[in-house]
Amino acid sequence: MKLYSVNAGYFKLDGGAMFGVVPKSIWNKINPADDNNMCSWALRCLLIEDGDQLILVDNGMGDKQDPRFFSHYYLHGEDTLDRSLATHGFERGDITDVLLTHLHFDHCGGSIVRQGDKLVPAFANATYWSNEKHWKWATEPNDREKASFLKENILPIAESGRLKFIADDSMLSPFEINRNILFRFANGHTESMMLPQINYKDRTIVYMTDLLPSTGHIPLPYVMAYDMFPLTTLKEKKAFLEEALEQDYVLFFEHDPQVECCTLQQTEKGIRVKETFTLADL
């Protein structure tokens, strides 16, 4: 098995929304905001090569939206999904499976592309994976969250006939096509978000998706205003961090603009970052 970090670019979100109740005087030292209070965040995906399988975890926000959409989120940087795949010697047609941690636009927008007046799968040979609870949550969205669930990113996946569901939502569910991947489920950010947990080079790597968007979100009170159930997130974070510290997990960050991976240590202030490094360093 080989793992590759795949950057689909960078985008911007409001710093206050990203750090919730934490004052700007504190969080601005972690990820400094621009004049519009916007901070830059990565769209970092994970590519898993294992035998004849090439599995992509999330795929960024894509490029099919209109200029008005991108005027809100400021997609920027030289990296794109295609360029990053090519760096590792792959292209979209090589992908066999696309694992969608959840269906917010910045995680699944690259799933679908426009071909003329049609919306079609961006990965023509891949099976797309979600779970039934989250799919229902995303396709019948609440008023607060529906701006993150864009129909053009989601419904064409099912219409293509390439959608499958992870069968079980217990704490650690096996991914039925690969014995090296388990799924953790979290419900604070959104219903039934999936966190892939991977056995790699005698280490356990957890793809943090939006449970911990960045190293800056490791302190317990640092919970995004985007989270549907912040107290649930707080409980989930606390339990996970204690487990990750005890088991010496490697945390892989989807949105941290600087740090790909870290390990943890206990400090006087609580659990904090121990070492930071790239996936290639493992």
C-alpha positions as CSV (number, residue, x, y, z in Angstrom):
1,M,0.0,0.0,0.0
2,K,1.1,3.6,-0.8
3,L,-0.5,6.8,0.4
4,Y,-0.3,10.1,-1.4
5,S,-1.3,13.6,-0.3
6,V,-3.3,15.2,-3.1
7,N,-4.0,19.0,-2.9
8,A,-7.0,20.2,-4.9
9,G,-6.2,23.9,-4.1
10,Y,-7.0,26.4,-1.4
11,F,-10.1,28.4,-0.6
12,K,-11.2,30.9,1.9
13,L,-13.7,30.9,4.8
14,D,-14.6,33.4,7.4
15,G,-12.2,33.1,10.3
16,G,-14.8,33.7,13.0
17,A,-17.0,30.9,11.6
18,M,-14.0,28.5,11.5
19,F,-13.1,29.1,15.1
20,G,-16.5,29.6,16.7
21,V,-16.5,31.1,20.2
22,V,-12.7,31.7,20.2
23,P,-12.0,35.4,19.9
24,K,-10.2,36.7,16.9
25,S,-7.4,38.1,19.0
26,I,-6.5,34.5,19.7
27,W,-7.3,32.6,16.5
28,N,-5.8,35.3,14.2
29,K,-2.4,34.2,15.5
30,I,-3.1,30.7,14.2
31,N,-4.4,31.5,10.8
32,P,-4.2,35.2,10.1
33,A,-7.2,36.7,8.3
34,D,-7.2,39.1,5.3
35,D,-9.0,42.4,5.3
36,N,-12.3,40.7,4.8
37,N,-11.8,38.4,7.8
38,M,-11.2,35.4,5.5
39,C,-8.6,32.8,6.2
40,S,-7.0,30.4,3.6
41,W,-7.6,26.7,4.0
42,A,-6.4,23.6,2.1
43,L,-8.5,21.2,0.0
44,R,-6.2,18.3,0.8
45,C,-7.4,14.9,-0.3
46,L,-5.9,11.4,0.3
47,L,-5.0,8.9,-2.4
48,I,-4.6,5.2,-1.5
49,E,-2.9,2.8,-3.8
50,D,-3.3,-0.8,-2.8
51,G,-2.9,-3.5,-5.4
52,D,-5.3,-2.9,-8.3
53,Q,-7.3,-0.4,-6.2
54,L,-6.8,3.4,-6.4
55,I,-9.0,5.0,-3.8
56,L,-9.5,8.8,-3.5
57,V,-10.7,10.3,-0.2
58,D,-12.7,13.5,-0.9
59,N,-12.0,15.6,-4.0
60,G,-12.2,19.3,-3.2
61,M,-14.8,21.8,-4.5
62,G,-14.4,21.3,-8.2
63,D,-14.6,24.1,-10.8
64,K,-18.1,23.8,-12.3
65,Q,-19.8,26.5,-10.1
66,D,-20.5,30.0,-11.4
67,P,-18.3,33.1,-10.8
68,R,-20.7,34.3,-8.1
69,F,-20.1,31.1,-6.1
70,F,-16.3,31.4,-6.4
71,S,-16.5,35.1,-5.4
72,H,-17.6,33.9,-1.9
73,Y,-15.0,31.2,-1.5
74,Y,-11.9,32.5,-3.4
75,L,-10.5,29.2,-4.9
76,H,-6.8,30.0,-5.3
77,G,-3.3,28.6,-5.6
78,E,-1.5,26.6,-8.3
79,D,-2.6,23.2,-7.2
80,T,-5.5,21.4,-8.8
81,L,-6.8,17.8,-8.4
82,D,-5.6,16.9,-11.9
83,R,-2.1,18.4,-11.4
84,S,-1.7,16.7,-8.0
85,L,-2.8,13.3,-9.4
86,A,-0.4,13.7,-12.3
87,T,2.5,14.5,-9.9
88,H,2.1,10.9,-8.6
89,G,1.6,9.4,-12.1
90,F,-2.1,9.1,-12.1
91,E,-5.2,10.6,-13.8
92,R,-8.9,10.6,-13.0
93,G,-9.6,7.5,-15.1
94,D,-7.3,5.5,-12.8
95,I,-9.4,6.0,-9.7
96,T,-11.4,2.9,-8.7
97,D,-13.2,4.2,-5.7
98,V,-14.1,7.7,-4.3
99,L,-14.7,7.8,-0.6
100,L,-16.8,10.8,0.4
101,T,-16.4,11.7,4.1
102,H,-19.5,13.9,3.8
103,L,-21.3,15.8,1.1
104,H,-20.5,19.5,1.9
105,F,-19.4,21.2,-1.3
106,D,-15.7,21.5,-0.3
107,H,-15.4,17.8,0.1
108,C,-17.4,16.4,-2.8
109,G,-17.6,19.2,-5.4
110,G,-15.0,17.6,-7.6
111,S,-17.1,14.4,-7.9
112,I,-19.2,15.8,-10.8
113,V,-18.2,17.8,-13.9
114,R,-20.1,19.5,-16.7
115,Q,-20.0,18.0,-20.1
116,G,-22.0,20.4,-22.3
117,D,-25.4,20.6,-20.6
118,K,-24.9,17.4,-18.7
119,L,-23.5,16.7,-15.2
120,V,-21.5,13.5,-15.2
121,P,-19.1,11.7,-12.8
122,A,-15.6,13.2,-12.9
123,F,-14.1,9.7,-12.2
124,A,-15.6,7.6,-15.0
125,N,-14.4,4.2,-13.7
126,A,-15.0,4.7,-10.0
127,T,-17.5,3.6,-7.5
128,Y,-18.6,6.4,-5.1
129,W,-19.1,5.6,-1.4
130,S,-21.3,7.4,1.2
131,N,-23.7,6.0,3.8
132,E,-27.4,6.0,3.9
133,K,-27.9,8.2,7.0
134,H,-25.7,11.0,5.6
135,W,-27.1,10.7,2.1
136,K,-30.6,11.2,3.4
137,W,-29.4,14.1,5.6
138,A,-27.8,15.7,2.6
139,T,-30.6,15.2,0.1
140,E,-33.3,16.3,2.5
141,P,-31.2,19.1,4.1
142,N,-32.2,21.4,7.0
143,D,-32.5,25.1,6.4
144,R,-29.2,25.9,8.2
145,E,-27.0,23.4,6.3
146,K,-28.6,23.3,2.8
147,A,-26.3,25.9,1.4
148,S,-23.4,23.4,1.9
149,F,-25.3,20.5,0.1
150,L,-25.4,21.5,-3.5
151,K,-27.7,19.2,-5.6
152,E,-25.5,19.4,-8.6
153,N,-22.7,17.8,-6.6
154,I,-24.8,15.1,-5.1
155,L,-27.8,13.9,-7.1
156,P,-25.8,13.1,-10.4
157,I,-23.8,10.6,-8.4
158,A,-26.9,8.5,-7.7
159,E,-28.3,9.1,-11.2
160,S,-25.0,7.6,-12.6
161,G,-25.6,4.3,-10.9
162,R,-22.2,4.4,-9.3
163,L,-23.2,5.2,-5.7
164,K,-22.8,2.6,-3.0
165,F,-23.3,2.9,0.8
166,I,-21.0,1.8,3.6
167,A,-23.2,-0.8,5.3
168,D,-22.6,-0.2,9.0
169,D,-22.3,3.0,11.1
170,S,-20.9,1.5,14.3
171,M,-17.9,3.2,15.8
172,L,-15.4,1.4,13.6
173,S,-16.9,-0.1,10.4
174,P,-14.9,-2.1,7.9
175,F,-14.7,-0.8,4.4
176,E,-15.9,-3.9,2.5
177,I,-13.5,-3.7,-0.4
178,N,-10.3,-3.1,1.5
179,R,-9.2,-4.7,4.8
180,N,-6.7,-1.9,5.6
181,I,-9.4,0.8,5.9
182,L,-11.9,1.2,8.7
183,F,-14.4,4.0,9.1
184,R,-15.0,6.1,12.2
185,F,-18.4,8.0,12.3
186,A,-18.9,11.4,13.9
187,N,-22.1,13.4,14.2
188,G,-21.3,16.8,15.5
189,H,-20.3,18.5,12.3
190,T,-23.0,16.9,10.3
191,E,-24.9,13.6,10.4
192,S,-22.8,10.4,10.0
193,M,-19.6,12.0,8.7
194,M,-17.0,9.3,8.0
195,L,-13.4,9.4,9.0
196,P,-11.2,6.8,7.2
197,Q,-8.7,5.0,9.5
198,I,-5.9,3.3,7.7
199,N,-3.2,0.9,8.7
200,Y,0.0,2.0,7.0
201,K,3.6,1.2,7.7
202,D,2.8,-0.1,11.1
203,R,1.0,3.2,12.0
204,T,-2.6,4.1,12.3
205,I,-3.5,7.2,10.2
206,V,-6.8,8.9,10.6
207,Y,-8.1,11.3,7.9
208,M,-9.6,14.0,10.1
209,T,-12.0,15.6,7.6
210,D,-14.0,18.2,9.6
211,L,-13.8,16.7,13.1
212,L,-10.4,18.5,13.3
213,P,-10.0,20.7,10.2
214,S,-6.6,21.8,11.2
215,T,-4.0,21.6,14.0
216,G,-5.5,24.9,15.2
217,H,-8.7,23.0,16.1
218,I,-7.1,20.6,18.5
219,P,-7.8,22.6,21.7
220,L,-11.2,21.4,22.9
221,P,-13.1,24.8,22.7
222,Y,-12.0,25.4,19.1
223,V,-15.2,24.2,17.5
224,M,-16.5,25.6,14.1
225,A,-19.6,27.6,14.0
226,Y,-20.4,25.5,10.9
227,D,-21.0,22.4,13.1
228,M,-24.6,21.4,13.5
229,F,-24.2,20.0,17.0
230,P,-21.2,21.7,18.7
231,L,-21.5,19.9,22.0
232,T,-21.5,16.6,20.2
233,T,-18.3,17.7,18.4
234,L,-16.8,18.6,21.7
235,K,-17.5,15.2,23.1
236,E,-16.3,13.5,19.9
237,K,-13.1,15.5,19.9
238,K,-12.3,14.8,23.5
239,A,-12.8,11.0,23.1
240,F,-10.8,10.9,19.9
241,L,-7.9,12.9,21.1
242,E,-7.5,10.8,24.2
243,E,-7.6,7.6,22.1
244,A,-5.2,9.1,19.5
245,L,-2.7,10.1,22.2
246,E,-2.8,6.7,23.9
247,Q,-2.5,4.8,20.6
248,D,0.0,7.3,18.9
249,Y,-2.1,7.8,15.9
250,V,-1.0,10.0,13.0
251,L,-3.6,12.7,12.2
252,F,-3.9,13.7,8.5
253,F,-5.5,17.2,8.0
254,E,-7.8,18.1,5.1
255,H,-7.9,21.8,5.6
256,D,-4.8,22.9,7.5
257,P,-3.0,25.3,5.1
258,Q,0.5,24.3,6.4
259,V,0.5,21.0,8.2
260,E,-0.3,17.6,6.5
261,C,0.2,15.3,9.5
262,C,0.9,15.4,13.2
263,T,1.2,13.3,16.3
264,L,0.0,14.3,19.8
265,Q,1.4,14.9,23.3
266,Q,0.0,15.7,26.7
267,T,0.8,19.1,28.0
268,E,-0.2,21.3,31.0
269,K,-2.8,22.9,28.7
270,G,-4.2,19.6,27.5
271,I,-3.5,17.5,24.4
272,R,-1.5,19.4,21.8
273,V,0.6,18.8,18.7
274,K,3.8,16.9,19.3
275,E,5.5,16.6,15.8
276,T,4.4,17.8,12.4
277,F,5.5,16.2,9.1
278,T,4.3,15.3,5.6
279,L,2.8,12.0,4.6
280,A,5.9,11.3,2.5
281,D,8.0,11.5,5.6
282,L,6.4,8.4,7.1
